[in-house]
Amino acid sequence: MEKMKALALIVALVFCAACAAPKAAGPACTTQPDTRKYKPKAESFLILFDSSETMAGLQADKPKLAIAKDVAARMNQCMQGVKVNGGLRTFGHGYYLFSIFQTDLIYGIEPYSQDGLKKSLCKIDVATGNSPMVKALNEAAWDLKAVQGQKTALIIISDGKPTDGDAVAAAENMKKAMGDNLCIYTIQIGDDFDGGQLLKKIVKAGGCGLATSAAKLADCAAMTDFVERVFFTKCVNDADKDGVCDESDACPNTPIGAKVDDHGCWTMVLFDYNQSAIKKSAQKDLDEVARVLSSVDNTDAKIVIKGYADSTGSARYNEALSNKRAQAVREYLMNRGIKSNRLATKALGSSNPLADNTTAGGRAQNRRVEFAAE
């Protein structure tokens, strides 16, 4: 027992230092899912984080609680751009030392933010006390009433050593209550055989999900794949083969080879403020447009060049300016060999802004053209 207390103190000191640092614990992961290639699957998530006494034990000379925080931190890093509701509930004496069977919702359930989840992880600074996984699962069922009706991912990060009853039965009860809206994912910390078997049974009780381990998610590519599996479903249809699901494609039927944005639109910023002359630095982008339209895949493709302006000036002035911009692009492409009957133009002024017109950066992004299928 004294050894466990000493380990818990070491873990607490390590995490105080880690959370004071500018970066989260664990190796930095800069890769995120390419959300254009997927459609959302989970609309909310809840992490059940084991901070009980058994998590103070060592795995490969590192406290299991430290490994668990590394895993959660890297998952958080890989979730940039994921738009869901999120929460985190601990079980064990992760930061609050009064109750024997302690479980606390320390984050959410609220619109997910990387900073919000990171701050909640920094509250978990010690691993002591019993492992009330069943109580945590029962409380989680109440937590998730806040997102009732949403597709939800329950993510359990634990060594799989609960002490307060039948965790599989508790998971089965959650599944009965939530039905197809619930999938359960477990990440085992350590390599205890019985703990791993229990976590697999909990996933099976959920009817969908995945049982994995911290060891299998040790690199960022594996963690990115895990995040994709939890929160997204791959596209079934992508008719114009631009990498954006048909369900999310705001600009369908773009020519093959076009470099589109996250919404599937072929957009380029080509102009300075109050100018219709194409910037010299942007000419290479239009040369690429000409190359795409000249390829054998697109010889019959016809496009509409949509000109836009920022919100500075009157609506009438902006419409005229956007028309000049569209015409300038049309002329440029004709000079690169694209026939005039393939190039229509449309002046849209300051309508449909791409970015916030109240900032200089946003206005710059709105001085653009879009190429759409005719």
N, C-alpha and C positions, 0 to 999 in steps of 0.2 A: 504493500500500500504506500509506504514512504517513497519507494522508487517511482511509483506512478505519479505521486504528488510532485516529485522533483522534475520528472519529465514534463508534467503540465506547466510548471513554472518556466522551464526552458522554452516551451512552445509559446507561452504568453509573451515572453521577452522578444522572441524572434518576430512575432507578428506585430508587436508594437513598433518595431523598427521598420518592418516591411510596409506597413500601412502609412508610416510617416514619409516614406519615399515617394517620389512622383509617379512611379510605375507600380502596377499591381505585381504581387508575387508570381513567380513562374516565368518561363521563357515567353518573350513577347511574340504574339501572333498577329501578323498584319493582313493575312488573307481572310476574306469574308465570302460567303456564298454569293454567286452571281445571281441575284434575285430575278434578273430578266428571264432566266432559263427555267424558272420554277413558278408555281402558283402556291399561295399560302396554304398550309395544312393546319397548323396549330394557331389559334387566336390568343391563347394565354398559356402561361406556364407557372408552375410552383415547384421550387426546389425544396426538398426535405434534406437538411444537412445534419449529418451525425457529428455531434460534438461531445459524445459521451466518453467515459473513462477509457474504454478500449481503444479509442482513437488517439490516445496519448502514447500507445505502444509504437515501437519502431518497425519500419519496413525498409530494408536495405539502408539501415543507419539513418533514416529520416523519420521524424514523427508522422504518423498517418494523418494527423490533422493538417500538417503542412502540405502533404501530398493532396489532400482533399481541397485545400484552398487554392493550390496551384491549378488543379483541374477546373474548379469553378471560375477562377480568374481568366484562364485561357478560353473557356467557353464564352465568357463575357466579352473578351476581346474579339472573338470571331462572330459576334452577334450584331455588329454594326449594320444598321439598315433594316434590322428585323423589327417590324411594327406589331407588337403584341402587348398584352397586359402581363405583368410579371410579379412574382412574390418569392420570398425565401423564409422558410420556417426551420428553426433549429430544434434538435432534441438532444438532451444532455445539458450539462452546465457550461455552455459555450461562452457566456458572458454574465450570467445571472445566477447567484449561488445560494438560493434559499430553498427551493423545492426539491424533493427527492426525484420525482418524475417530472422533469422540467421540459416544456416545449413552448417556444415563443415564435410568433410571426414578427420578424424584425425588418421586413421589407414588403411593401405592397399590401394587398394586390392593387396595382396602379399601372398606368402606362409605363412600359419598360424604358429605362435609360441605362446606359453603361455606367454612368457615374453613380446612379442610385444603387445599382447592384453592387458595385465596387465598395461603396461606403458601408453597405450592410455586411459584406464579407469582413471588413476591417473591425467590426464589432465582435467577431468570434475570435477570442484571443486565448482560450484555454479549453482543454478537453478533460472534463471530470464528470462524475455522477453516473447514474444508471442510464440505460439505453431505451427510453420509452418510445420505440418505433410505432407500436400500435396506437398509443395515445396521439402521436404526431399524425398518423394516418387518419384517425377519427377527427382530429381538429382540422386537418387539411380539407376534409369533406365540407366542413362549415366554411372554411376560407373560400372555397371555390363556388359557394353560393353567390358570391359577388360577381362572378362571371358566368352565371348559369346560362346554359344554352350555347356557350362557345366551345369550340374544339380545344381541348386542353391537354397539355403535356405535363405529367407529374414526373419529376426527375429526382431520384433518390441517390444521394451520394453518401455511402456508408461502407463499413467493413462487413455488414450483414450479421451483427451480433446483438439483436434485441433481447430484452430480458422481461418484457411485460406482457407476454401472451402470444396469440396467434396472428402474426402480421399478414399471412396469406389470406386468412379469413377477413381481416380488416380491408385488404385490397379488393377482395371479392365484393364486399359490401359497397365500397366506393363505385365499383364498376356497375353494380346493379342500380345504384342511384343515378349515375351519369350516362350509362349506356355507351353508345358509339362516340360520344363526345370526349371520352377519356382514353388516353394511351399512357402506359407507364414505362419509363426508362430508368434503368439502374446503372450506376457506375460503382463498381466494387473498389474499395481502397484496401490494398493488401491482397494476400492470396489464400486466405483461410478457405478450405474446401467447403465446410458446412455453411459458412457465410455466403459463399458464391452460389451454392445450391438454393439457399433461401431466397436470394435476390432474383434468381431465375424463375422461381415459383411465383414470386410477386408479379413479375412481368407477364407470366402466363395467365395469372388471374386477371390482368388488365385486358387480355384479349388481343392487344396490339402494343407495339413498342419494341424495346431492344434491351438486352442485358449485356453490358460490356464492362471494362475495367479501366482504371487509371493507367495501367501499363499499356493497354491498347490505344489509349488516347494521348500518348506521350508526345507526339509531334503535332505540329499545327495542321498539317494536311489531314490527319486523321480526325482532329477536333473539328475542322471545317466540315468534313463529311458527316460527322455526328450531328452538328447543328443543322445541316441540310436535311438529314433524315428526320430530325425532330420537328422542324418547322415548315418544311416545304415538300411538295410533290412535283416531280419532274413534268415538264410540258408533255402533253399528248399531241398537240397540234401546233405547228409553226409553219404556216403555209408559205410565207415569203422567205423562210430560212434565214432570218436575221438574228436569231438567238433570243427573240422575245416571244413569250407565249402568245398565241392568238387572243387569249382571254385578257391579256394586259397590253396588247399592241394598239396604241392610239393611232398609228399610221400604217395600216395594212398594205400589203402588195408593194412594198419598196423593192427597187431593182436588186437583183442578186449581187452581193458584194458590197452593198452600201454600208457604211459605218454609222450605225444608228445609236441614239442615246437610250437611256433606261426605259423610255416609253415607246421605243421602236420607231422614233422619228429621225429622219435624215436632216440634221440641223447644223448650220454653220454661222459663226459670227464673223462678218466680213467687213464691217464698216466702223469708222470713227464717228464721234458725236456730230450730228447734223450733216453727215456726208453721205453721198450715194456712190462715190468712187470706191472701188474695191481696194482694200488695203494691200500693199505689195506683199506683206507677210502672209496674206490669206490666199494668194494666187495658187500656191501649191495645192491647197485644199480643193480649189475648183478644177485644177488639172486632174485630181483624183476623181472628181465627179465625171469629168469628160471621159476618163479611162473606163469607169464603170459602165457608163452609157454606151461606150463603143465596144464593149466585150460581146462575144458571140451569144452569151446568155440573155443579153438585153437589147438586141438590135431592133426589136419592135416596141420597146418600152417608151411610153410617152409620160412626161412629168409636168406637174404644175409647180412653178417657182413662186412661192409665197413670200412676199416681202413684208417685213415688220419694222416698227420703230419703237423707241421707248416712249414714255408718257410725257416727255417735255414738249411743250407746244400744244397748239390746238388740234382737235381731232381732224379737221380738214387739212391742216398742214402735214400732220403725220401720215395721213393716207396718201398725199401726193409724194412725200418723201419715200414711203415704202414702195410706191409704184416705181419710182426712179431706181430704187435698189434692185427690185426684181428685174427691171428692164436691163440694168447694167450686167447682171448675172447672165441673163439670156444672151446678150450680145457676146459676152466673154465665151460662153459655151459654143455659140455658133462659130466664133473665130477658131475654136478648137475642133471643128469638124462635125458638130452635132447639128442635124438639119432643123430648120426653124419650125417645121410642122410637128416636131416632137416636144417643143418647148412652149408651154402656155405660161402666163403670168397672172398673179392675183395680188392686189394691194390690200393689206389687212391693217395697216396703221399700227396703233398701240394696243389692238385687241389681243386676246390670248397671250398675256405676258408669260414668258418662260421663267422669269425670276422677279424678285421684289423691286419695283420701280422706285422705292423710297431710298435705295442705296445706289451709290455710284457703280458698284460691281454688278448689281442686279440690272441697272439700266444698260450697261455694256452688253450683258448677255441677251437683252431684248432687241438689240440692233442686229438683226439676223435675217437669214432666209431659211425656209424649209422646203425640201423637195418631196413632193407627194405624188403618188400615182394618179394619173388623169382619170 
